[in-house]
Amino acid sequence: MIYRVHPVISEFFMVCFDGDKARAALDEDTDFYMDERPIQYAADWQVMEVDFQDAYGAGEKLYPDISANVGKLFLSERAYATFKDLLAGLGEFLPVRYADQKGYVFNCLKTVSAVGELSVHDPLNDRFSVVFDSRADGVVLFKSDIDFDGHFCSAVFRKVVLENGLTGVCFSEDLGNPFPEELGMKVSH
């Protein structure tokens, strides 16, 4: 089974990347803070300060163990310790600071192509469908060429999150929909 990973924005802050901080950590020409594509950054990476914001703009929220935004996953130290071996080889762990704590951004570099004739990503017309063939089977965590913002995972990844009580993300079997209403997400997210 393949799942789409979503941030739980109703209860937890969502990780945000500031352009000025990204340019200070990398260089003046970086688009890290808004570029969803799987691009390697580790060679030039310097520890970056990340922010967390309330996606709804009101209410008390908690810091998550895992958060997703702009095609990257934030991992608290606890989440990093849980996933460092399982995700090794699928991307890079970039150290970050937040609220006087340490964490990591997991920059997923593993991509699996969606089945073209069955998949569509058309946000302007609210049309979404993502279908994978057997190439996705057994891949713990990956991105897709049809929607670089999304993270897709195997049942193994989901099970590790749930068994370890890691907070901040949930999973949907609707792979194409980046904003499922049943998860409290807004289309204007």
N, C-alpha and C positions, 0 to 999 in steps of 0.2 A: 504494500500500500504506500502511495506517495501522498504527502501532505504539503500544504502551503503554510508557512510560518507567518504569524501576525503578531504585532505588538498589542498587548492588552492596555489600551489607552484609557479605559474607564477607571482603572485602579492605580496605574503606574505612570510615572513620568516617562517620556520618550526621549531617547538620545537625539541630540541635535549637534550639528557641526557648523562652527562659525568660520566664515571665509578668511578673516584676518588671522585666526589661530591656526587654520590649516596652512596658510601661506607661511606663517612663522615656523611651523613644524617641517614643512617641505621646501617650497620655494615660491616665488612670486607668481609663477605661471601655473600653479596647481589648480585643478578643479575638483580636488578630493571631496570637498564639502557638498558638491552637487552632482558629481559624476557617478553614475550607477554601474558603469562598465567594470568588468574584472581586470583591473590594471595593478601591476605590482608596485608597491610603495616601500617595502621593507628596507631596501638598500639605502634610501635617502631619509628614512623616518627618524624623527626626533620626537620624544614624548610630547603629546599634545593634550591640552586641556579641552575636554568635551563638556557640553552643557546638557542639561535635561530640562524639558519644558512640559507643561501640561497641555496636551493636544486639544483639550476642551476649553482651556482657559480659566477654569474655576475648580475649586474643591481641593481637598488635601490628597496628595498622592504620595506613593512610596517610590524609592529607588528600586529598579528591577535588577534581577540577576542577569537577564537577557533582554535586549531591546533591539528593534530593527528599524532602520531608517536609511534612505538613500542607498539601498543596495548593500548595506553593511550591518553587521551584528555587533552590538556592544555585549561584552561579557564581564560580569563582576569577577573578582578574584576567585570566588567560589565556583562560578560557572566555568571559568578558565581551567581551574584545577580538575573539574569534572570532564571537560572536553578536550584538553590539550593533546592527549594521545589519540582519541577517536577522530579528531579533525586534522591531525597532522597529515600533510601532503595534499590537502584540499584547499589550502589558502595560507594566509599569513596572519599571525597574531601581532598586532601593533599596540604597544603599551600606551595607555592614556591615564590622565588624572581627572578626577571629578570630585567635587565636594570634599576635599581633603582625603580622598581615597584613591586607590590604584585599581585599574581595570585594563581591559583590552578591547580593541576593535578587531573583530575577525573579518578579514577581507577575503571573502570566498572567491577563489580563482577557478574552481571547478564549474564547468558549464556542460549542460546536456541540451541538445537541440530538441525543440518541440516538433511534433509531427505537423508539418506545414499546412497540409490540406484540412486538418482538423482543429487548428489553433488560430486564434485571432486575439490581438491586443489593440483595441480601438477605444481609448478612454473618452475621446470627444463624442462618440456615439454610444457610449456605455455598452460596448460589446466586448465580452471577454470569454475566452475559452483556451485552455492550455491542456494539451494531451501529450503524453510521453509514451514512447515505445519501450521495449525491453532494455534499451541502453541505460535507462534510469534505475533499473532494478538493482538494489543493493548499494546504491550510492547514498552515503549517509546524509550529506548536505550538498546542495548545488544551486546554481543559478541557471536561468534559461536565456537563450538568445532572443526570445520573443518578449521577455520582460525582465530586464536586468535588475530592477528594483526588488523583485520578489526573491524569497529563499524557499526552496523546496527541499523536503527531507524524507527520509525513510522512516519506517516504523521504529527502527532502532534509535534514531535521534529523539523522536517523540517519547519513547519509553524511558530513555535516560533522563530527559527533562522531568517527566512525571515522577519517576521513582526517586529522584533526588530532591524533589520539591522546589525546583528552580522556578523563579517567578518572572513574570513580565511578558511571556509569550503564550499563545494558544495556537491551535492547529485546525485547519479546515481541509475537507476533502474536495471542496470546490476550488480547484487549482487556478482557474482563470481569474476569479474575482478578487481584486486587491482590497476591496472594501466591503466585506460581507456584513449586511445589516444585523444578522443574528449575533454578531460579535460586537455590536455597538459602534461600528465604524461609520463614518460619514463619507459620502461620495466626494465631498469637497475636501477631504482629509489632506 
